[in-house]
Amino acid sequence: MKPVALITGAGGLIGSYLVRAAATAATVASEWQVYGLSRRDLDLTDTQAVRRTFIALHPSLIIHCAAMSKTTQCRQDPALARRVNVEATARLAELARDIPFIFFSSDLVFDGKQGRYVETDPVSPINIYGETKVAVEQVVLANPRHTVIRTSLTAGRSPTGDRSFVEEMRRALEAGQPLTLFTDEYRCPIPASTTARALWELAPLNCPGLYHLAGAERLSRWEIGRLLAARWPELEAELRPGSVKDFQGGPRAADASLDCAKIQALLSFPLPRFSEWAVWFFRVFRGCIEQPSSLAPVSGERVGVRGPR
């Protein structure tokens, strides 16, 4: 009988790719009986429902992807952000105190003044979202069995079509909205397929701790847009360069790029440059999401999400 892996946030971007990978016989994930739980399946702020689900499924591994991840929404409702991102995660980590627990955090635990951050650099969040991630990282890492994965901008195709930054760009284009992309805000974008492959390789290694997992290429938002526009001509005319210094919303981290050498040493494949993934962009968003095996562990369009029976 296969051990059970429970994945929260299976209706989102990274969670859906993790679930899909588990259905592919050629991956390490196929060694697990995977239950992907979306918000529709389980309200993570419902303490008793979460406890009942944990007892019923008796998982040997939890990968916690679910989060309130939009910085604007967190700023507008900080109390809800803390309930979802901190309190719900802390309860899951407590239930999982005797098993491996992998929690997704963010590059936005940093203020962006330095860039090329390593795991030992001090955190300094500048928004509510980052503050919630920092708070619960400490809770998770207090257990030596548990793992925190800080990731960056994630590209891919989500079940709802609105979770990745690439999907957001496409939706803005379809709505006829010009896109202002900052020339001085840097991240290390990564395909969700690569994230899923890395997680399923890491899970059986018994190497808990704190890791950075992002793409191998540091790019500005403007550079990302230009890479995509090169293969998506409709996007070209809608792009506008801008500066993070002129942004009128909440504070933004200018350079949240991550150094991923620690996790790279454990993986069987090199973390890709985003420009490599962008070559396949038009296939991803023209109805075909197969990608070369170096960039993705899975193929096929539908995402199978199974809740507890």
Sequence and secondary structure as in RCSB ss.txt:
>XXXX:A:sequence
MKPVALITGAGGLIGSYLVRAAATAATVASEWQVYGLSRRDLDLTDTQAVRRTFIALHPSLIIHCAAMSKTTQCR
QDPALARRVNVEATARLAELARDIPFIFFSSDLVFDGKQGRYVETDPVSPINIYGETKVAVEQVVLANPRHTVIR
TSLTAGRSPTGDRSFVEEMRRALEAGQPLTLFTDEYRCPIPASTTARALWELAPLNCPGLYHLAGAERLSRWEIG
RLLAARWPELEAELRPGSVKDFQGGPRAADASLDCAKIQALLSFPLPRFSEWAVWFFRVFRGCIEQPSSLAPVSG
ERVGVRGPR
>XXXX:A:secstr
   EEEEE TTSHHHHHHHHHHT TTSGGGGSEEEEE TTT  TT HHHHHHHHHHH  SEEEE      HHHHH
H HHHHHIIIIIHHHHHHHHTTTS EEEEEEGGGS SSS SB TTS     SHHHHHHHHHHHHHHTSTTEEEEE
E  EES  TTS SSHHHHHHHHHHTT  EEEETT EE  EEHHHHHHHHHHHGGG   EEEEE  S  EEHHHHH
HHHHTT HHHHTTEEEE GGG  SS   SB  B  HHHHTT SS    HHHHHTTHHHHTTT     TTT S   
S        
